[in-house]
């Protein structure tokens, strides 16, 4: 296993820890979708290693962590990562603002899919704050991208003598 893949796994574990970390009650609605952001970055950076299968497994782990219907987050993550996988070359050359706009709509689609399933189960939220993770994740995308890119560059540096 190369260093870049190891750092990808470590950052994904960190994203899971941030996703289940307890927050004050007022901040719960604003929690960014860390796992999706990290998966999007690694799917853009290493499309041959991080794909739909990893997204499916990460989504199932999110379903278990949140206690939601099995497959709910998994299907949303698969759709997002599939789109990223198809368009990763276009997204890599786009500016951070353009990437953030695309990621906003992908996260919104994922959030609407989860809302649809929750609505069918009778657990639909009664507030527009349900969509705040999409906004906060979009606002945090440039910093997430820059931090993960710098980590990837730092730990994948190979010395040649």
DSSP file (Angstrom, degrees, kcal/mol; ACC not computed):
  #  RESIDUE AA STRUCTURE BP1 BP2  ACC     N-H-->O    O-->H-N    N-H-->O    O-->H-N    TCO  KAPPA ALPHA  PHI   PSI    X-CA   Y-CA   Z-CA
    1    1 A X              0   0    0      0, 0.0     2,-0.0     0, 0.0     0, 0.0   0.000 360.0 360.0 360.0 127.5    0.0    0.0    0.0
    2    2 A X     >  -     0   0    0      1,-0.1     4,-1.9     4,-0.0     5,-0.1  -0.284 360.0-107.6 -80.2 168.3    1.5    3.3   -1.0
    3    3 A X  H  > S+     0   0    0      1,-0.2     4,-2.5     2,-0.2     5,-0.2   0.859 116.0  55.9 -63.7 -37.4    1.8    6.4    1.2
    4    4 A X  H  > S+     0   0    0      1,-0.2     4,-1.8     2,-0.2    -1,-0.2   0.909 108.2  47.3 -64.7 -41.7   -0.9    8.3   -0.7
    5    5 A X  H  > S+     0   0    0      2,-0.2     4,-2.2     1,-0.2    -1,-0.2   0.886 111.0  52.8 -66.8 -37.7   -3.5    5.6   -0.1
    6    6 A X  H  X S+     0   0    0     -4,-1.9     4,-2.4     1,-0.2    -2,-0.2   0.924 109.4  47.6 -62.4 -44.1   -2.5    5.3    3.5
    7    7 A X  H  X S+     0   0    0     -4,-2.5     4,-2.4     1,-0.2    -1,-0.2   0.846 109.7  54.9 -67.8 -30.9   -3.0    9.1    4.0
    8    8 A X  H  X S+     0   0    0     -4,-1.8     4,-1.9    -5,-0.2    -1,-0.2   0.914 109.4  46.3 -64.5 -43.0   -6.3    8.8    2.2
    9    9 A X  H  X S+     0   0    0     -4,-2.2     4,-2.2     2,-0.2    -2,-0.2   0.901 112.5  50.5 -66.2 -41.1   -7.5    6.1    4.6
   10   10 A X  H  X S+     0   0    0     -4,-2.4     4,-2.3     1,-0.2    -2,-0.2   0.914 111.3  47.5 -64.3 -42.6   -6.3    8.1    7.6
   11   11 A X  H  X S+     0   0    0     -4,-2.4     4,-2.1     2,-0.2    -1,-0.2   0.851 110.4  52.9 -68.9 -32.1   -8.1   11.2    6.5
   12   12 A X  H  X S+     0   0    0     -4,-1.9     4,-2.1     2,-0.2    -1,-0.2   0.893 108.8  49.4 -68.5 -38.5  -11.3    9.2    5.8
   13   13 A X  H  X S+     0   0    0     -4,-2.2     4,-2.2     2,-0.2    -2,-0.2   0.910 110.6  51.3 -63.5 -41.5  -11.1    7.8    9.4
   14   14 A X  H  X S+     0   0    0     -4,-2.3     4,-2.3     1,-0.2    -2,-0.2   0.885 107.7  52.6 -61.5 -38.3  -10.7   11.4   10.6
   15   15 A X  H  X S+     0   0    0     -4,-2.1     4,-1.9     2,-0.2    20,-0.3   0.892 108.4  50.4 -65.3 -38.9  -13.7   12.4    8.6
   16   16 A X  H  X S+     0   0    0     -4,-2.1     4,-1.5     2,-0.2    -2,-0.2   0.895 109.3  51.4 -63.9 -39.3  -15.8    9.6   10.2
   17   17 A X  H  X S+     0   0    0     -4,-2.2     4,-0.8     1,-0.2    -2,-0.2   0.906 110.9  47.5 -64.8 -40.4  -14.6   10.8   13.6
   18   18 A X  H  < S+     0   0    0     -4,-2.3    -1,-0.2     1,-0.2    -2,-0.2   0.833 108.6  56.9 -66.8 -31.5  -15.7   14.4   12.8
   19   19 A X  H  < S+     0   0    0     -4,-1.9    -1,-0.2     1,-0.2    -2,-0.2   0.816 116.0  33.3 -70.8 -30.4  -19.0   13.1   11.6
   20   20 A X  H  < S+     0   0    0     -4,-1.5    -1,-0.2    -3,-0.2    -2,-0.2   0.414  87.5 122.6-106.7   2.1  -19.9   11.3   14.8
   21   21 A X  S  < S-     0   0    0     -4,-0.8     2,-0.1    -3,-0.2    -3,-0.0  -0.417  70.9-109.0 -64.1 133.8  -18.3   13.8   17.2
   22   22 A X        -     0   0    0     -2,-0.1     2,-0.3     1,-0.0    -1,-0.1  -0.405  40.8-173.5 -65.3 139.0  -20.8   15.2   19.7
   23   23 A X        -     0   0    0     -2,-0.1     5,-0.1    -3,-0.1    -1,-0.0  -0.873  34.2 -85.5-125.9 160.5  -21.6   18.9   19.1
   24   24 A X    >>  -     0   0    0     -2,-0.3     3,-1.4     1,-0.1     4,-0.8  -0.318  47.3-108.9 -60.4 153.6  -23.7   21.4   21.1
   25   25 A X  G >4 S+     0   0    0      1,-0.3     3,-0.6     2,-0.2     4,-0.4   0.836 117.9  54.3 -58.2 -35.3  -27.4   21.2   20.3
   26   26 A X  G 34 S+     0   0    0      1,-0.2    -1,-0.3     2,-0.1     3,-0.2   0.751 109.7  48.1 -71.0 -22.0  -27.4   24.5   18.4
   27   27 A X  G X4 S+     0   0    0     -3,-1.4     3,-1.0     1,-0.2     4,-0.3   0.524  84.7  88.4 -96.8  -6.5  -24.5   23.3   16.1
   28   28 A X  G X< S+     0   0    0     -4,-0.8     3,-1.3    -3,-0.6    -1,-0.2   0.894  87.0  52.5 -61.9 -40.4  -25.8   19.9   15.1
   29   29 A X  G 3  S+     0   0    0     -4,-0.4   104,-0.3     1,-0.2    -1,-0.3   0.699 108.3  52.6 -68.7 -17.6  -27.8   21.3   12.1
   30   30 A X  G <  S+     0   0    0     -3,-1.0    -1,-0.2    -4,-0.1     2,-0.2   0.365  75.0 130.3 -99.8   4.0  -24.6   23.0   10.8
   31   31 A X    <   -     0   0    0     -3,-1.3   106,-0.2    -4,-0.3   105,-0.1  -0.411  58.0-127.2 -62.7 122.9  -22.3   19.9   10.9
   32   32 A X        -     0   0    0     -2,-0.2     2,-1.7   104,-0.1     3,-0.2  -0.274  21.0-108.5 -66.8 158.6  -20.6   19.7    7.5
   33   33 A X     >  +     0   0    0    100,-0.6     4,-2.1     1,-0.2     5,-0.2  -0.606  48.3 171.4 -87.5  76.6  -20.7   16.4    5.6
   34   34 A X  H  >  +     0   0    0     -2,-1.7     4,-2.7     1,-0.2     5,-0.3   0.871  69.2  53.5 -60.1 -43.5  -17.1   15.6    6.3
   35   35 A X  H  > S+     0   0    0    -20,-0.3     4,-2.5     1,-0.2    -1,-0.2   0.916 110.7  46.8 -62.8 -43.1  -17.1   12.0    4.9
   36   36 A X  H  > S+     0   0    0      2,-0.2     4,-2.5     1,-0.2    -1,-0.2   0.913 112.0  50.7 -65.7 -41.8  -18.6   13.2    1.5
   37   37 A X  H  X S+     0   0    0     -4,-2.1     4,-2.2     2,-0.2    -2,-0.2   0.927 112.9  45.2 -61.7 -44.8  -16.1   16.0    1.3
   38   38 A X  H  X S+     0   0    0     -4,-2.7     4,-2.5     1,-0.2     5,-0.2   0.912 113.7  49.7 -67.0 -41.6  -13.1   13.8    1.9
   39   39 A X  H  X S+     0   0    0     -4,-2.5     4,-2.4    -5,-0.3    -1,-0.2   0.889 108.9  52.9 -63.9 -38.3  -14.4   11.1   -0.5
   40   40 A X  H  X S+     0   0    0     -4,-2.5     4,-1.8     2,-0.2    -2,-0.2   0.936 110.1  48.2 -61.8 -45.6  -14.9   13.7   -3.2
   41   41 A X  H  X S+     0   0    0     -4,-2.2     4,-2.6     1,-0.2     3,-0.3   0.958 114.7  43.7 -60.3 -50.0  -11.3   14.9   -2.8
   42   42 A X  H  X S+     0   0    0     -4,-2.5     4,-2.9     1,-0.2     8,-0.3   0.817 110.3  55.7 -69.9 -28.5   -9.8   11.5   -2.9
   43   43 A X  H  < S+     0   0    0     -4,-2.4    -1,-0.2    -5,-0.2    -2,-0.2   0.838 112.9  43.3 -69.3 -30.9  -12.1   10.4   -5.8
   44   44 A X  H  < S+     0   0    0     -4,-1.8     3,-0.4    -3,-0.3    -2,-0.2   0.871 120.3  41.2 -77.0 -38.2  -10.7   13.4   -7.7
   45   45 A X  H  < S+     0   0    0     -4,-2.6     2,-0.2     1,-0.2    -2,-0.2   0.878 132.8  18.6 -79.2 -38.9   -7.1   12.8   -6.7
   46   46 A X    >X  +     0   0    0     -4,-2.9     4,-2.6    -5,-0.2     3,-1.2  -0.583  66.7 164.7-132.4  70.1   -7.0    9.0   -7.0
   47   47 A X  T 34 S+     0   0    0     -3,-0.4    -1,-0.1     1,-0.3    -4,-0.1   0.737  76.8  56.2 -65.2 -21.2   -9.9    7.9   -9.2
   48   48 A X  T 34 S+     0   0    0      1,-0.1    -1,-0.3     3,-0.1     3,-0.1   0.742 117.2  33.8 -80.3 -21.0   -8.4    4.5   -9.8
   49   49 A X  T <4 S+     0   0    0     -3,-1.2     2,-0.6     1,-0.2    -2,-0.2   0.805 117.6  49.5-100.3 -37.6   -8.2    3.8   -6.0
   50   50 A X  S  < S+     0   0    0     -4,-2.6    -1,-0.2    -8,-0.3     2,-0.2  -0.917  77.0 124.7-110.8 115.4  -11.3    5.6   -4.6
   51   51 A X  S  > S-     0   0    0     -2,-0.6     4,-2.0    -3,-0.1     5,-0.1  -0.511  71.7 -46.3-144.0-149.8  -14.5    4.8   -6.4
   52   52 A X  H  > S+     0   0    0      1,-0.2     4,-2.6     2,-0.2     5,-0.2   0.841 125.5  55.8 -66.8 -36.6  -18.0    3.6   -6.1
   53   53 A X  H  > S+     0   0    0      2,-0.2     4,-2.4     1,-0.2    -1,-0.2   0.924 109.5  45.7 -64.8 -43.9  -17.2    0.6   -3.9
   54   54 A X  H  > S+     0   0    0      1,-0.2     4,-2.7     2,-0.2    -1,-0.2   0.899 113.0  51.7 -64.6 -39.7  -15.4    2.7   -1.3
   55   55 A X  H  X S+     0   0    0     -4,-2.0     4,-2.6     2,-0.2    -2,-0.2   0.907 109.3  50.1 -62.9 -41.6  -18.3    5.2   -1.4
   56   56 A X  H  X S+     0   0    0     -4,-2.6     4,-2.3     2,-0.2    -2,-0.2   0.937 113.0  45.3 -62.4 -46.9  -20.8    2.3   -0.9
   57   57 A X  H  X S+     0   0    0     -4,-2.4     4,-2.1     2,-0.2    -2,-0.2   0.905 113.8  49.3 -64.6 -41.4  -18.8    0.9    2.1
   58   58 A X  H  X S+     0   0    0     -4,-2.7     4,-2.2     1,-0.2    -1,-0.2   0.901 110.7  51.4 -64.5 -39.5  -18.4    4.4    3.6
   59   59 A X  H  X S+     0   0    0     -4,-2.6     4,-2.4     2,-0.2    15,-0.4   0.896 108.6  50.3 -64.2 -40.3  -22.1    5.1    3.2
   60   60 A X  H  X S+     0   0    0     -4,-2.3     4,-2.2     2,-0.2    -1,-0.2   0.889 109.7  51.5 -64.3 -37.9  -23.0    1.8    4.9
   61   61 A X  H  X S+     0   0    0     -4,-2.1     4,-2.4     2,-0.2    -2,-0.2   0.883 109.8  49.8 -65.6 -37.0  -20.7    2.8    7.8
   62   62 A X  H  X S+     0   0    0     -4,-2.2     4,-2.8     2,-0.2     5,-0.3   0.906 108.5  53.0 -65.8 -40.7  -22.4    6.2    8.0
   63   63 A X  H  X>S+     0   0    0     -4,-2.4     5,-1.6     1,-0.2     4,-1.3   0.915 112.0  45.0 -60.4 -42.6  -25.8    4.4    8.1
   64   64 A X  H  <5S+     0   0    0     -4,-2.2    -1,-0.2     2,-0.2    -2,-0.2   0.909 113.9  50.0 -66.6 -41.6  -24.6    2.3   11.0
   65   65 A X  H  <5S+     0   0    0     -4,-2.4    -2,-0.2     1,-0.2    -1,-0.2   0.902 118.7  36.8 -64.2 -41.8  -23.1    5.3   12.8
   66   66 A X  H  <5S-     0   0    0     -4,-2.8    -1,-0.2    -5,-0.1    -2,-0.2   0.607 105.0-124.9 -88.2 -12.4  -26.3    7.4   12.4
   67   67 A X  T  <5 +     0   0    0     -4,-1.3    -3,-0.2    -5,-0.3     2,-0.1   0.826  61.4 142.2  72.6  30.7  -28.7    4.6   12.9
   68   68 A X      < -     0   0    0     -5,-1.6    -1,-0.2    -6,-0.2     3,-0.1  -0.392  63.1 -61.4 -96.3 177.6  -30.5    5.3    9.7
   69   69 A X    >   -     0   0    0      1,-0.1     3,-2.1    -2,-0.1     4,-0.4  -0.365  66.1-100.9 -58.9 131.1  -32.0    2.9    7.1
   70   70 A X  T 3  S+     0   0    0      1,-0.3    -1,-0.1     2,-0.1   -10,-0.1  -0.350 107.2  18.1 -60.3 126.3  -29.3    0.7    5.7
   71   71 A X  T 3> S+     0   0    0    -12,-0.2     4,-2.5    -2,-0.1    -1,-0.3   0.254  91.1 110.4  99.3 -10.8  -28.2    2.0    2.3
   72   72 A X  H <> S+     0   0    0     -3,-2.1     4,-1.3     1,-0.2    -2,-0.1   0.966  90.3  28.4 -63.1 -55.7  -29.6    5.5    2.7
   73   73 A X  H  > S+     0   0    0     -4,-0.4     4,-2.8   -14,-0.3     5,-0.2   0.817 117.2  63.1 -73.1 -30.6  -26.3    7.3    2.9
   74   74 A X  H  > S+     0   0    0    -15,-0.4     4,-2.4     1,-0.2    -2,-0.2   0.924 103.6  46.2 -62.0 -45.3  -24.7    4.6    0.8
   75   75 A X  H  X S+     0   0    0     -4,-2.5     4,-2.2     2,-0.2    -1,-0.2   0.910 113.2  50.3 -65.2 -41.4  -26.8    5.3   -2.3
   76   76 A X  H  X S+     0   0    0     -4,-1.3     4,-2.0    -5,-0.3    -2,-0.2   0.924 112.4  46.1 -62.1 -44.5  -26.3    9.1   -1.9
   77   77 A X  H  X S+     0   0    0     -4,-2.8     4,-2.8     1,-0.2     5,-0.3   0.880 110.2  54.0 -66.1 -37.7  -22.5    8.7   -1.7
   78   78 A X  H  X S+     0   0    0     -4,-2.4     4,-2.4    -5,-0.2    -1,-0.2   0.920 109.2  48.5 -62.9 -43.1  -22.4    6.3   -4.6
   79   79 A X  H  X S+     0   0    0     -4,-2.2     4,-2.0     2,-0.2    -2,-0.2   0.922 114.3  45.9 -62.4 -43.8  -24.3    8.9   -6.8
   80   80 A X  H  X S+     0   0    0     -4,-2.0     4,-2.3     1,-0.2    -2,-0.2   0.945 116.1  43.7 -64.9 -48.6  -22.0   11.7   -5.8
   81   81 A X  H  X S+     0   0    0     -4,-2.8     4,-2.9     1,-0.2    -1,-0.2   0.838 110.3  56.2 -70.4 -31.9  -18.8    9.7   -6.2
   82   82 A X  H  X S+     0   0    0     -4,-2.4     4,-2.2    -5,-0.3    -1,-0.2   0.934 109.7  46.1 -62.3 -45.0  -20.0    8.2   -9.5
   83   83 A X  H  X S+     0   0    0     -4,-2.0     4,-2.0     2,-0.2    -2,-0.2   0.922 114.6  47.7 -62.8 -43.7  -20.5   11.8  -10.9
   84   84 A X  H  X S+     0   0    0     -4,-2.3     4,-0.6     1,-0.2    -2,-0.2   0.911 110.3  52.7 -62.5 -42.4  -17.1   12.8   -9.5
   85   85 A X  H >< S+     0   0    0     -4,-2.9     3,-0.5     1,-0.2     4,-0.2   0.892 111.2  45.8 -62.8 -40.2  -15.5    9.7  -11.1
   86   86 A X  H 3< S+     0   0    0     -4,-2.2     3,-0.2     1,-0.2    -1,-0.2   0.872 125.5  31.3 -69.2 -36.7  -16.9   10.5  -14.5
   87   87 A X  H 3X S+     0   0    0     -4,-2.0     4,-2.5    -5,-0.2     3,-0.3   0.114  80.0 117.3-110.2  20.0  -16.0   14.2  -14.4
   88   88 A X  H <X S+     0   0    0     -4,-0.6     4,-2.1    -3,-0.5    -1,-0.2   0.842  76.0  52.9 -63.5 -33.1  -12.8   14.1  -12.3
   89   89 A X  H  > S+     0   0    0     -3,-0.2     4,-0.9    -4,-0.2    -1,-0.2   0.895 112.1  44.9 -69.9 -37.3  -10.6   15.4  -15.1
   90   90 A X  H  > S+     0   0    0     -3,-0.3     4,-0.6     1,-0.2     3,-0.4   0.908 114.6  48.8 -68.9 -41.2  -12.8   18.4  -15.7
   91   91 A X  H >< S+     0   0    0     -4,-2.5     3,-0.6     1,-0.2    -2,-0.2   0.842 103.5  60.2 -69.8 -32.7  -13.2   19.1  -11.9
   92   92 A X  H 3< S+     0   0    0     -4,-2.1    -1,-0.2     1,-0.2    -2,-0.2   0.827 109.2  42.8 -65.7 -30.5   -9.4   18.9  -11.3
   93   93 A X  H 3< S+     0   0    0     -4,-0.9    -1,-0.2    -3,-0.4    -2,-0.2   0.522  96.3  98.5 -93.3  -5.1   -8.8   21.8  -13.7
   94   94 A X  S << S-     0   0    0     -3,-0.6    -3,-0.0    -4,-0.6     2,-0.0  -0.417  82.8-101.9 -77.0 156.9  -11.7   23.9  -12.5
   95   95 A X     >  -     0   0    0      1,-0.1     4,-2.6    -2,-0.1     5,-0.2  -0.277  33.6-106.0 -70.8 165.1  -11.2   26.7  -10.0
   96   96 A X  H  > S+     0   0    0      1,-0.2     4,-2.4     2,-0.2     5,-0.1   0.848 122.0  53.7 -62.9 -33.4  -12.1   26.1   -6.3
   97   97 A X  H  > S+     0   0    0      2,-0.2     4,-2.0     1,-0.2    -1,-0.2   0.929 110.0  46.2 -66.3 -44.5  -15.2   28.3   -6.8
   98   98 A X  H  > S+     0   0    0      2,-0.2     4,-2.1     1,-0.2    -2,-0.2   0.900 113.2  50.0 -64.9 -40.0  -16.4   26.3   -9.7
   99   99 A X  H  X S+     0   0    0     -4,-2.6     4,-2.8     1,-0.2    -1,-0.2   0.917 108.8  52.8 -62.1 -42.2  -15.7   23.1   -7.8
  100  100 A X  H  X S+     0   0    0     -4,-2.4     4,-2.3     1,-0.2    -2,-0.2   0.874 107.6  51.2 -62.9 -37.4  -17.6   24.4   -4.8
  101  101 A X  H  X S+     0   0    0     -4,-2.0     4,-1.8     2,-0.2    -1,-0.2   0.935 112.5  45.2 -65.6 -45.4  -20.6   25.2   -7.0
  102  102 A X  H  X S+     0   0    0     -4,-2.1     4,-2.1     1,-0.2    -2,-0.2   0.921 113.7  49.9 -63.0 -43.1  -20.6   21.6   -8.4
  103  103 A X  H  X S+     0   0    0     -4,-2.8     4,-2.9     1,-0.2     5,-0.3   0.860 105.3  58.3 -66.0 -35.3  -20.1   20.2   -5.0
  104  104 A X  H  X S+     0   0    0     -4,-2.3     4,-2.2    -5,-0.2    -1,-0.2   0.947 109.6  43.3 -56.8 -48.7  -23.0   22.3   -3.6
  105  105 A X  H  X S+     0   0    0     -4,-1.8     4,-2.3     2,-0.2    -2,-0.2   0.866 113.5  51.1 -69.5 -35.1  -25.4   20.7   -6.2
  106  106 A X  H  X S+     0   0    0     -4,-2.1     4,-2.3     2,-0.2    -1,-0.2   0.926 112.7  45.8 -65.6 -43.6  -24.1   17.2   -5.6
  107  107 A X  H  X S+     0   0    0     -4,-2.9     4,-2.7     2,-0.2    -2,-0.2   0.863 111.3  53.5 -66.6 -34.9  -24.5   17.6   -1.8
  108  108 A X  H  X S+     0   0    0     -4,-2.2     4,-2.6    -5,-0.3    -2,-0.2   0.912 108.7  48.7 -65.9 -42.1  -27.9   19.0   -2.3
  109  109 A X  H  X S+     0   0    0     -4,-2.3     4,-2.2     2,-0.2    -2,-0.2   0.921 112.7  48.4 -62.7 -43.2  -29.0   16.0   -4.4
  110  110 A X  H  X S+     0   0    0     -4,-2.3     4,-2.2     1,-0.2    -2,-0.2   0.923 112.5  48.4 -61.4 -44.1  -27.6   13.7   -1.8
  111  111 A X  H  X S+     0   0    0     -4,-2.7     4,-2.4     1,-0.2    -2,-0.2   0.885 110.8  50.7 -65.6 -38.8  -29.4   15.6    0.9
  112  112 A X  H  X S+     0   0    0     -4,-2.6     4,-2.4     2,-0.2    -1,-0.2   0.874 108.8  52.1 -66.8 -36.5  -32.7   15.5   -1.1
  113  113 A X  H  X S+     0   0    0     -4,-2.2     4,-2.1     2,-0.2    -2,-0.2   0.925 111.5  45.9 -64.0 -44.3  -32.4   11.8   -1.6
  114  114 A X  H  X S+     0   0    0     -4,-2.2     4,-2.7     1,-0.2    -2,-0.2   0.892 112.4  51.7 -65.7 -39.1  -31.9   11.2    2.2
  115  115 A X  H  X S+     0   0    0     -4,-2.4     4,-2.7     2,-0.2    -2,-0.2   0.898 107.7  52.9 -62.6 -40.8  -34.8   13.6    2.9
  116  116 A X  H  X S+     0   0    0     -4,-2.4     4,-2.0     2,-0.2    -2,-0.2   0.929 111.6  44.6 -61.2 -46.3  -37.0   11.6    0.4
  117  117 A X  H  X S+     0   0    0     -4,-2.1     4,-1.6     2,-0.2    -2,-0.2   0.923 113.8  50.0 -65.3 -43.7  -36.2    8.3    2.2
  118  118 A X  H  X>S+     0   0    0     -4,-2.7     5,-3.2     1,-0.2     4,-0.5   0.891 109.4  52.7 -60.9 -38.5  -36.7    9.9    5.6
  119  119 A X  H ><5S+     0   0    0     -4,-2.7     3,-0.8     4,-0.2     5,-0.2   0.891 106.8  51.3 -64.5 -39.9  -40.1   11.3    4.4
  120  120 A X  H 3<5S+     0   0    0     -4,-2.0    -1,-0.2     1,-0.2    -2,-0.2   0.819 111.4  48.8 -66.5 -28.9  -41.2    7.9    3.3
  121  121 A X  H 3<5S-     0   0    0     -4,-1.6    -1,-0.2    -5,-0.2    -2,-0.2   0.519 119.0-111.5 -86.5  -5.6  -40.3    6.5    6.7
  122  122 A X  T <<5S+     0   0    0     -3,-0.8    -3,-0.2    -4,-0.5    -2,-0.1   0.688  89.7 110.0  84.3  19.1  -42.2    9.4    8.5
  123  123 A X      < +     0   0    0     -5,-3.2    -4,-0.2    -6,-0.2    -5,-0.1   0.010  38.2 147.8-112.3  27.0  -39.0   11.0    9.9
  124  124 A X        -     0   0    0     -6,-0.4    -9,-0.1    -5,-0.2    -8,-0.0  -0.361  48.7-116.9 -66.8 139.3  -39.0   14.2    7.7
  125  125 A X        -     0   0    0      1,-0.1    -1,-0.1     2,-0.1    -2,-0.0  -0.312   9.4-144.0 -72.2 160.4  -37.6   17.3    9.4
  126  126 A X  S    S+     0   0    0     -2,-0.0     2,-0.3     4,-0.0    -1,-0.1   0.155  73.8  67.6-109.8  18.1  -39.8   20.3   10.0
  127  127 A X  S >  S-     0   0    0      1,-0.1     3,-1.2     0, 0.0    -2,-0.1  -0.969  75.2-129.7-140.3 151.9  -37.2   22.9    9.4
  128  128 A X  G >  S+     0   0    0     -2,-0.3     3,-1.7     1,-0.2     4,-0.1   0.568  96.6  86.8 -74.9  -8.2  -35.2   24.3    6.5
  129  129 A X  G >   +     0   0    0      1,-0.3     3,-1.6     2,-0.2     4,-0.3   0.640  67.2  83.5 -64.6 -11.9  -32.1   23.9    8.8
  130  130 A X  G <  S+     0   0    0     -3,-1.2     3,-0.4     1,-0.3    -1,-0.3   0.808  89.1  50.6 -59.0 -29.8  -32.0   20.4    7.4
  131  131 A X  G X> S+     0   0    0     -3,-1.7     4,-1.2     1,-0.2     3,-0.7   0.389  81.0  96.9 -91.9   2.8  -30.1   21.7    4.4
  132  132 A X  H <> S+     0   0    0     -3,-1.6     4,-2.9     1,-0.2     5,-0.3   0.845  74.0  62.7 -63.9 -34.7  -27.5   23.6    6.4
  133  133 A X  H 3> S+     0   0    0     -3,-0.4     4,-2.3    -4,-0.3  -100,-0.6   0.862 100.9  54.9 -58.8 -31.9  -24.9   20.8    6.1
  134  134 A X  H <> S+     0   0    0     -3,-0.7     4,-1.9     2,-0.2    -1,-0.2   0.929 111.8  42.9 -63.9 -44.5  -24.9   21.3    2.3
  135  135 A X  H  X S+     0   0    0     -4,-1.2     4,-2.3     2,-0.2    -2,-0.2   0.927 115.9  46.5 -68.8 -45.7  -24.1   25.0    2.7
  136  136 A X  H  X S+     0   0    0     -4,-2.9     4,-1.6     1,-0.2    -2,-0.2   0.882 112.5  51.2 -67.4 -35.8  -21.5   24.6    5.4
  137  137 A X  H  X S+     0   0    0     -4,-2.3     4,-0.8    -5,-0.3    -1,-0.2   0.903 110.0  49.9 -65.0 -40.3  -19.8   21.8    3.5
  138  138 A X  H >< S+     0   0    0     -4,-1.9     3,-0.6     1,-0.2     4,-0.5   0.906 110.6  49.3 -64.6 -41.3  -19.7   24.0    0.4
  139  139 A X  H 3< S+     0   0    0     -4,-2.3     4,-0.3     1,-0.2     3,-0.2   0.815 113.7  46.8 -68.1 -28.9  -18.2   26.8    2.3
  140  140 A X  H 3X S+     0   0    0     -4,-1.6     4,-2.6    -5,-0.2    -1,-0.2   0.541  87.2  92.1 -89.0  -7.1  -15.6   24.5    3.8
  141  141 A X  H <X S+     0   0    0     -4,-0.8     4,-3.1    -3,-0.6     5,-0.3   0.912  81.8  52.2 -57.1 -47.4  -14.7   22.8    0.5
  142  142 A X  H  > S+     0   0    0     -4,-0.5     4,-2.4    -3,-0.2    -1,-0.2   0.917 114.2  43.1 -58.3 -41.5  -11.8   25.2   -0.5
  143  143 A X  H  > S+     0   0    0     -4,-0.3     4,-2.6     2,-0.2     5,-0.2   0.904 114.3  50.5 -70.3 -39.9  -10.1   24.6    2.9
  144  144 A X  H  X S+     0   0    0     -4,-2.6     4,-2.5     2,-0.2     5,-0.3   0.934 112.2  48.2 -60.4 -45.6  -10.7   20.9    2.8
  145  145 A X  H  X S+     0   0    0     -4,-3.1     4,-2.5    -5,-0.2     5,-0.2   0.935 113.4  46.3 -60.3 -48.2   -9.3   20.7   -0.7
  146  146 A X  H  X S+     0   0    0     -4,-2.4     4,-2.2    -5,-0.3    -1,-0.2   0.901 114.0  47.2 -65.6 -41.1   -6.2   22.7    0.2
  147  147 A X  H  X S+     0   0    0     -4,-2.6     4,-2.3     2,-0.2    -1,-0.2   0.937 115.5  44.4 -66.3 -46.5   -5.5   20.8    3.4
  148  148 A X  H  X S+     0   0    0     -4,-2.5     4,-2.5    -5,-0.2    -2,-0.2   0.873 112.9  52.0 -68.2 -35.6   -5.9   17.4    1.8
  149  149 A X  H  X S+     0   0    0     -4,-2.5     4,-2.5    -5,-0.3    -1,-0.2   0.921 110.7  47.8 -64.5 -43.1   -3.9   18.4   -1.3
  150  150 A X  H  X S+     0   0    0     -4,-2.2     4,-2.4    -5,-0.2    -2,-0.2   0.898 112.2  49.5 -65.9 -39.3   -1.0   19.6    0.9
  151  151 A X  H  X S+     0   0    0     -4,-2.3     4,-2.4     2,-0.2     5,-0.2   0.923 111.7  49.2 -62.9 -43.5   -1.2   16.3    2.9
  152  152 A X  H  X S+     0   0    0     -4,-2.5     4,-1.4     1,-0.2    -2,-0.2   0.922 113.9  45.4 -62.4 -43.8   -1.1   14.3   -0.3
  153  153 A X  H  < S+     0   0    0     -4,-2.5     4,-0.4     1,-0.2    -1,-0.2   0.888 113.6  49.5 -67.2 -38.6    1.8   16.2   -1.7
  154  154 A X  H  < S+     0   0    0     -4,-2.4     3,-0.5     1,-0.2    -2,-0.2   0.915 118.6  36.2 -67.9 -42.3    3.8   16.1    1.6
  155  155 A X  H  < S+     0   0    0     -4,-2.4    -1,-0.2     1,-0.2    -2,-0.2   0.572 114.1  54.2 -93.2  -8.2    3.4   12.4    2.2
  156  156 A X  S  < S+     0   0    0     -4,-1.4     2,-0.3    -5,-0.2    -1,-0.2   0.350  76.0 124.5-103.2   7.6    3.6   11.2   -1.4
  157  157 A X        -     0   0    0     -3,-0.5     2,-0.5    -4,-0.4    -3,-0.0  -0.512  45.9-160.8 -68.8 125.6    6.9   12.9   -2.1
  158  158 A X        -     0   0    0     -2,-0.3     2,-0.3     2,-0.0    -2,-0.1  -0.941   8.7-139.6-113.2 124.1    9.4   10.3   -3.3
  159  159 A X        -     0   0    0     -2,-0.5     2,-0.5     2,-0.0    -2,-0.0  -0.634  13.1-164.6 -83.2 136.9   13.1   11.2   -3.1
  160  160 A X              0   0    0     -2,-0.3    -2,-0.0     1,-0.1    -1,-0.0  -0.984 360.0 360.0-120.9 123.2   15.3   10.2   -5.9
  161  161 A X              0   0    0     -2,-0.5    -1,-0.1     0, 0.0    -2,-0.0   0.402 360.0 360.0-102.4 360.0   19.0   10.2   -5.3
